[in-house]
Amino acid sequence: MSQGRKIEIFGAGCPVCEKARALVERLACPSCTVEVLDMHDPSVAERAKEYGIRSVPAVVVDGRLAQCCAGRGPDEATLRAAGIGVPPGD
């Protein structure tokens, strides 16, 4: 018999995170294990960094960051392109 999927939800308790949690729990199969992790806990935040999580909510399935959660969050190039670091009028 195969083991179920391990699903980790990284969140901060905000309404958007709670909505993502509810969606995952609704979609999860009976053999899935769902774990909700609070990003306010420094050890959870460190673990999230190891997965490459840059914003929440984020979902990890069997040790892999779900594609929908990858590549989000601010990065230096995008922020600079938006004008951060450049005085107005320059």
N, C-alpha and C positions, 0 to 999 in steps of 0.2 A: 504494500500500500504506500502511495507516495505521500510525502509530507505536504501540508498546505503552504500557501504563500505567507511570507512575513511582510507586513505592511507597516511602515513607520510614517507617522504624520508629524511634521515639525511645524509648530505654530507658536503664537504668542497670546492666545486667548481672545483675540479680536473677533468681531463678528464674521469677517471673511474667513478666518481660520476655522471658526466653529462651523460655518457652512461647508467648508471643504471636508472637515471631519465627518459631518453628517452624510455627505455624498459618498465618501469612501466606505463608511459603515453600512450604508444602504446597498452599495455595489458588491461588498465583500462576500465571498462564498462562505459556507459553513466551516470549511477547513482552513480559512484564512485567520491569521493572528494579526490583529490591529493594535498598534501601540501609539498612543498620543504622547508626544514629547514637547515639553515646555522650553522654549528658547530663552526664558529668563534664567534657567539653570545653566551656569557656566560650563558644566560638563556636556550638556546637550548642545550648547552653542559650539563647543569645540568639535563635537562629533559631526554637527552639520557642516562645519568648515571642511572636514575630511571628505564629505560627499560632494563638496562644491556648491552647497546651497548658499544663495546670495539674497534670497528674499523668502518670505513666508506668506501663505502656507506653502509647504513643499512636501511631496510624497516620495518615499523611497520604497521600492518593491523588490524584495529579495536582494537587498544590498545595492540596488542601482537606482539613481535618481530618475524619476519618471520624466520622459521627454518634455512633457508640458511644463515642468518646473525648472528646466535647465536654461541657462543663459539669460536669466532675468536679473534685475537689480542694476544699480548704477555702476558704471565703470568710468575711468578717467577720461577716455577719449570722447564718450558720449556727453559727459558733463562739460568738457571743454568746448565741444561743438555747440552746446547750448549757451555758451557765453560765460561760464563760471571761470573766474581767474582773469577775465579781460574786462577792464573798466568800460562802462557804457560810452559809446561814441568812438571807440578805438577800432 
